[in-house]
Amino acid sequence: MASPEQSDEALQVFIDLWYPDCWEIEITERLDVGILGYGIYMTGGKVATLFTIYADDHEFVTKGIETIRASEHVHSVSQMASGFQQASIPKPGNATRELLVVHDGRKQISQPLTSRGFVCTGPIDIRGGREYWSLVTNHDRRTVRVKLDEVREQMNAEINVRSMKRQSRGTVPTTLPVDQFTKRQLEVFQLAREQGYYEYPKETTAGELADELEITTSTLHEHLHKVEAVLLGRDGLT
């Protein structure tokens, strides 16, 4: 029998967060780069993580790698062969590099989240000084908020719940061909999807999304139309 805090359907939770002393957040806040994190392995106080650093220019990627190496929280950085993850995990940005980074696991928020029943469903997208997580859990909505409050207190973190949606167990989230998008297009489309812009009836408006992103409504529609063209197989359109 399921406990009172569990549900027959999984709950998909989209969050973005910030917490102190996180080198990934600090680097993406200082530089015009983004980082995808996946494949975490922890041993003692050290964590080995596979990262993809991405940007719209190779010069920014190179600067980002140099900054990662210089971080006091990073023990070592190894570059993977070009295209190592290309077949399995798509990546945004015009320039990317795959890295295996050994760093201080005591400064990471992963364990506080997973120990409270949250499972990460894809790469953690770190950009603009924030981490964007897609999680699933069998907790109900009230318990999710209680657990996230615990993480906030433990890590002195700012956690924003972008959306919570029910999905049947075993449902696999749709994988987007994000390697065909710029960083900004991906950010705009992900926010629109998470906030229910594509639901019927709509759960948000273009104006509300534009205000949150601090762009004009026409710019928002331009970004969305380019992503939609790719998804509809009309990637030649502008």
Salt bridges, closest charged atoms under 4 A:
GLU5 OE2 - HIS139 ND1 3.69
ASP16 OD1 - ARG130 NH2 2.55
ASP16 OD2 - ARG162 NH1 3.00
ASP32 OD1 - LYS183 NZ 2.73
GLU98 OE2 - LYS91 NZ 3.43
ASP104 OD1 - ARG106 NE 3.01
ASP125 OD2 - ARG127 NE 2.87
ASP149 OD1 - ARG152 NH1 2.62
GLU150 OE1 - ARG116 NE 2.93
GLU158 OE1 - ARG130 NH1 3.20
GLU187 OE2 - ARG127 NH1 3.75
GLU187 OE1 - ARG184 NH1 2.72
GLU194 OE1 - ARG162 NE 2.35
GLU199 OE2 - LYS165 NZ 3.29
GLU222 OE2 - LYS226 NZ 3.45
